[in-house]
């Protein structure tokens, strides 16, 4: 197909809502600019962080088109929003998303087969989607909801052989599984992006193309630094990885409410309103944890990067 996906950091974008629960496109535009200013290489719109299971198809399509238009010429944009159970409904979703002009449409791995069905069923469903939506690049997202379906290396090898799949968001959190997947797609255009902060550096050493996870909503610039420069300074990379691992524990909080709170603290006009969770579940101690994480992140930047620059 002649298309490729850029290696690097791909934030799983959140969806800002107004106080009345509508998609806030003014805030979304400013969020897009914040991501790009942080140095990311791409944007993953309409994913689970975007609360896609709580968006109408019209909203999913409009968000994908909006992000693509605003980011045009600067970074690539991919989008999922593939949430239906019936294959016919999935085809309609993917056709509408493809029409937005995004660089790839990302299928959710658990939509193509039931938990008890084998990967033969998955491949059959995937081929039907490819046939129904021709000439469009695809990706795969191992979304943990409603159940996590990790793709076997052999299945990924099939995906790579089609020439249609360019992106995999891996959620295995397991270095051995990541290595097996990378070996399976070696030499193809299918790139693996790790969603797990803890295993990120090890996966990069094995050949992962980058990071696409929740924590790029908190400090994407640090992920950009690690992914882009880990080869140049092994000691710095290890120290930065240690911070990112511990910092990622904030995911266990009330996400994505806490991410919206964090971005609001940075000055973005984003309310903590969510459809997937009640914002009131974020208590005072949660807010303090988010605030203190930002302060700690700034300290890490000073200690690791300014110190290095002063030595040169």
C-alpha positions as CSV (number, residue, x, y, z in Angstrom):
1,X,0.0,0.0,0.0
2,X,3.0,2.2,0.3
3,X,2.1,3.7,3.7
4,X,3.9,3.5,7.0
5,X,3.3,4.6,10.5
6,X,5.9,6.7,12.2
7,X,7.8,5.2,15.1
8,X,7.7,7.1,18.4
9,X,5.1,8.2,21.0
10,X,1.3,7.9,20.2
11,X,-0.8,9.2,23.1
12,X,-4.2,7.5,23.7
13,X,-6.2,10.7,23.5
14,X,-8.8,11.6,26.0
15,X,-12.1,13.3,25.1
16,X,-12.9,16.6,26.8
17,X,-16.5,17.1,27.7
18,X,-18.4,20.3,28.6
19,X,-20.1,20.6,32.0
20,X,-23.3,19.4,30.2
21,X,-21.6,16.3,28.9
22,X,-21.1,17.3,25.2
23,X,-17.8,16.8,23.4
24,X,-15.8,20.1,23.9
25,X,-14.1,20.7,20.5
26,X,-12.5,23.9,21.6
27,X,-10.8,22.1,24.5
28,X,-10.0,19.2,22.1
29,X,-8.2,21.5,19.7
30,X,-6.0,22.9,22.6
31,X,-5.3,19.4,23.7
32,X,-4.1,18.4,20.2
33,X,-1.7,21.4,20.3
34,X,-0.4,20.3,23.7
35,X,0.3,16.8,22.5
36,X,2.1,18.1,19.4
37,X,4.1,20.7,21.3
38,X,5.3,17.8,23.6
39,X,7.0,16.3,20.5
40,X,4.8,13.2,19.9
41,X,4.9,11.5,16.6
42,X,1.3,10.5,16.2
43,X,-2.2,10.7,17.9
44,X,-4.4,7.7,18.7
45,X,-7.9,9.2,18.6
46,X,-11.1,7.5,19.5
47,X,-9.7,4.7,21.8
48,X,-10.6,3.5,25.2
49,X,-9.0,6.5,26.8
50,X,-11.3,8.6,24.6
51,X,-14.3,6.8,26.2
52,X,-15.2,5.4,22.8
53,X,-17.6,2.8,24.3
54,X,-19.7,5.8,25.6
55,X,-19.6,7.8,22.3
56,X,-22.1,7.6,19.6
57,X,-20.9,6.6,16.1
58,X,-21.5,10.2,14.9
59,X,-19.4,11.5,17.8
60,X,-16.6,8.9,17.1
61,X,-16.5,9.9,13.4
62,X,-16.6,13.6,14.1
63,X,-13.8,13.4,16.7
64,X,-11.6,11.4,14.3
65,X,-12.2,13.8,11.5
66,X,-11.6,16.8,13.8
67,X,-8.3,15.5,15.1
68,X,-7.1,14.5,11.6
69,X,-7.9,18.0,10.3
70,X,-6.3,19.9,13.1
71,X,-3.1,17.7,13.1
72,X,-2.8,17.6,9.3
73,X,0.7,18.0,8.0
74,X,2.3,17.8,11.5
75,X,1.7,14.3,12.9
76,X,-0.2,11.2,11.8
77,X,-3.5,10.3,13.2
78,X,-5.1,6.9,13.7
79,X,-8.5,6.1,15.2
80,X,-10.5,3.1,16.5
81,X,-14.1,3.5,17.6
82,X,-14.7,0.0,16.4
83,X,-17.0,-1.2,19.3
84,X,-20.0,-3.1,17.9
85,X,-20.6,-6.8,18.4
86,X,-22.1,-7.7,15.0
87,X,-19.7,-7.8,12.0
88,X,-22.1,-5.9,9.8
89,X,-22.2,-3.0,12.3
90,X,-18.4,-3.1,12.6
91,X,-18.1,-2.8,8.8
92,X,-20.3,0.3,8.9
93,X,-18.2,1.8,11.8
94,X,-14.9,1.2,9.9
95,X,-16.2,2.6,6.6
96,X,-17.3,5.8,8.3
97,X,-14.0,6.1,10.2
98,X,-12.0,5.4,7.1
99,X,-13.8,8.3,5.3
100,X,-12.4,10.8,7.9
101,X,-9.0,10.4,6.2
102,X,-7.1,9.1,9.3
103,X,-3.8,7.3,8.5
104,X,-5.1,4.0,9.8
105,X,-8.3,2.6,11.3
106,X,-7.7,0.4,14.4
107,X,-9.7,-2.7,15.1
108,X,-10.3,-3.8,18.6
109,X,-8.9,-7.3,19.0
110,X,-11.8,-8.6,21.2
111,X,-14.5,-7.6,18.7
112,X,-13.6,-10.3,16.1
113,X,-14.1,-13.4,18.2
114,X,-15.6,-14.4,21.5
115,X,-13.3,-15.2,24.4
116,X,-13.8,-19.0,24.0
117,X,-13.2,-18.9,20.2
118,X,-9.8,-19.6,18.7
119,X,-7.7,-17.4,16.4
120,X,-9.0,-19.1,13.3
121,X,-12.4,-17.4,13.9
122,X,-10.5,-14.1,14.5
123,X,-8.6,-14.4,11.2
124,X,-11.8,-15.2,9.3
125,X,-13.5,-12.1,10.8
126,X,-10.5,-9.9,10.1
127,X,-10.4,-11.0,6.5
128,X,-14.1,-10.1,6.1
129,X,-13.3,-6.6,7.4
130,X,-10.3,-6.2,5.1
131,X,-12.5,-7.2,2.1
132,X,-15.3,-4.9,3.1
133,X,-13.0,-1.8,3.6
134,X,-10.4,-2.1,0.9
135,X,-7.4,0.1,0.3
136,X,-7.3,1.4,3.9
137,X,-4.4,0.7,6.3
138,X,-5.4,-1.1,9.5
139,X,-4.1,-1.4,13.1
140,X,-5.0,-3.6,16.0
141,X,-5.6,-2.6,19.6
142,X,-5.5,-5.2,22.3
143,X,-8.1,-3.4,24.3
144,X,-8.7,-4.8,27.8
145,X,-12.5,-4.0,27.7
146,X,-14.8,-5.9,27.7
147,X,-12.2,-8.7,27.7
148,X,-8.5,-8.7,26.8
149,X,-7.6,-10.7,23.7
150,X,-3.9,-10.8,23.1
151,X,-2.9,-11.9,19.6
152,X,-0.7,-14.9,19.2
153,X,2.5,-14.4,17.2
154,X,1.2,-16.6,14.4
155,X,-1.9,-14.5,14.1
156,X,0.2,-11.3,14.0
157,X,2.3,-13.0,11.3
158,X,-0.9,-13.4,9.3
159,X,-1.8,-9.8,9.8
160,X,1.6,-8.7,8.6
161,X,1.4,-10.9,5.5
162,X,-1.8,-9.2,4.4
163,X,0.2,-5.9,3.9
164,X,-2.7,-4.0,5.4
165,X,-1.8,-3.8,9.1
166,X,0.7,-1.1,10.2
167,X,0.1,-0.7,13.9
168,X,-0.3,-2.9,16.9
169,X,-1.0,-1.5,20.4
170,X,0.4,-4.3,22.6
171,X,-1.1,-4.7,26.1
172,X,0.6,-7.9,27.1
173,X,2.9,-6.2,29.7
174,X,5.2,-9.1,29.1
175,X,8.7,-8.8,27.5
176,X,8.7,-12.5,26.4
177,X,5.4,-12.1,24.6
178,X,6.5,-8.8,23.0
179,X,9.7,-10.5,21.7
180,X,7.7,-13.3,20.2
181,X,5.4,-10.8,18.5
182,X,8.3,-8.7,17.2
183,X,10.0,-11.8,15.8
184,X,6.7,-12.8,14.0
185,X,6.4,-9.5,12.2
186,X,10.0,-8.9,11.5
187,X,10.7,-7.4,8.1
188,X,7.1,-6.2,7.6
189,X,5.5,-2.8,7.9
190,X,3.5,-3.8,11.0
191,X,5.0,-2.0,14.0
192,X,4.5,-2.8,17.7
193,X,3.8,0.0,20.1
194,X,4.0,-0.9,23.8
195,X,1.2,0.4,26.0
196,X,3.0,-0.6,29.2
197,X,5.3,1.9,30.9
198,X,7.2,-0.7,33.0
199,X,8.4,-2.8,30.1
200,X,9.0,0.1,27.6
201,X,12.8,0.3,27.6
202,X,13.2,-3.4,27.4
203,X,10.7,-3.6,24.5
204,X,12.6,-0.8,22.7
205,X,15.8,-2.8,22.9
206,X,14.0,-5.7,21.3
207,X,12.7,-3.5,18.4
208,X,9.4,-2.1,19.5
209,X,8.5,1.1,17.5
210,X,7.5,3.2,20.5
211,X,4.9,3.9,23.2
212,X,1.1,4.2,23.0
213,X,-0.4,4.3,26.4
214,X,-2.3,6.2,29.2
215,X,0.8,7.9,30.6
216,X,1.3,10.0,27.5
217,X,-1.6,12.0,28.9
218,X,0.6,13.0,31.9
219,X,4.2,13.6,30.6
220,X,4.4,12.8,26.9
221,X,7.7,14.7,26.7
222,X,9.5,12.3,28.9
223,X,8.3,9.3,26.8
224,X,9.4,11.2,23.7
225,X,12.8,11.6,25.3
226,X,13.1,7.9,26.3
227,X,11.9,6.5,23.0
228,X,13.9,8.9,20.9
229,X,17.2,8.9,22.8
230,X,17.6,5.6,24.7
231,X,20.3,4.4,22.5
232,X,22.5,7.5,23.1
233,X,22.8,7.3,26.9
234,X,22.1,3.9,28.6
235,X,22.4,5.3,32.1
236,X,20.0,8.2,31.5
237,X,17.6,5.8,29.9
238,X,17.6,3.4,32.9
239,X,17.1,6.2,35.3
240,X,14.3,7.8,33.3
241,X,12.7,4.3,32.9
242,X,12.7,3.9,36.7
243,X,10.8,7.1,37.2
244,X,8.3,6.3,34.4
245,X,7.6,2.9,36.0
246,X,6.8,4.3,39.4
247,X,4.9,7.3,37.9
248,X,2.6,4.9,36.0
249,X,1.0,3.7,39.2
250,X,-1.2,6.8,38.9
251,X,-3.1,4.7,36.3
252,X,-4.6,2.8,39.2
253,X,-6.4,5.9,40.3
254,X,-9.7,7.2,38.8
255,X,-8.6,7.3,35.1
256,X,-9.4,9.2,32.9
257,X,-10.7,11.6,35.4
258,X,-7.2,12.1,36.9
259,X,-5.7,12.7,33.5
260,X,-8.3,15.5,32.8
261,X,-7.6,16.9,36.3
262,X,-3.9,16.9,35.5
263,X,-4.3,18.7,32.2
264,X,-6.6,21.2,33.8
265,X,-3.8,21.9,36.3
266,X,-1.5,22.6,33.4
267,X,-3.8,25.3,32.2
268,X,-5.8,23.5,29.5
269,X,-9.6,24.3,29.6
270,X,-10.6,20.7,30.3
271,X,-13.3,19.8,32.7
272,X,-13.0,16.5,34.7
273,X,-16.4,15.4,33.3
274,X,-16.4,11.8,32.0
275,X,-19.0,9.5,30.7
276,X,-17.2,6.3,31.8
277,X,-16.7,7.3,35.4
278,X,-18.1,9.7,37.9
279,X,-15.7,12.6,38.4
280,X,-16.7,12.8,42.1
281,X,-14.9,9.5,42.6
282,X,-11.7,11.5,42.5
283,X,-11.1,12.5,46.1
284,X,-8.8,15.1,47.7
285,X,-6.0,12.7,48.2
286,X,-6.2,11.7,44.5
287,X,-5.9,15.3,43.4
288,X,-2.8,15.8,45.7
289,X,-1.2,12.7,44.2
290,X,-1.7,14.0,40.7
291,X,-0.3,17.4,41.7
292,X,2.7,16.0,43.4
293,X,3.4,13.7,40.5
294,X,3.7,16.7,38.2
295,X,6.1,18.4,40.7
296,X,8.2,15.2,40.8
297,X,8.2,15.0,37.1
298,X,9.6,18.5,36.8
299,X,12.3,17.6,39.4
300,X,13.2,14.6,37.3
301,X,13.6,16.7,34.2
302,X,15.9,19.1,36.1
303,X,18.0,16.4,37.6
304,X,18.4,14.2,34.6
305,X,18.4,16.6,31.7
306,X,19.8,19.9,32.9
307,X,22.5,18.0,34.8
308,X,23.5,16.3,31.6
309,X,23.5,19.5,29.6
310,X,25.7,21.3,32.2
311,X,28.3,18.5,31.9
312,X,28.7,18.9,28.2
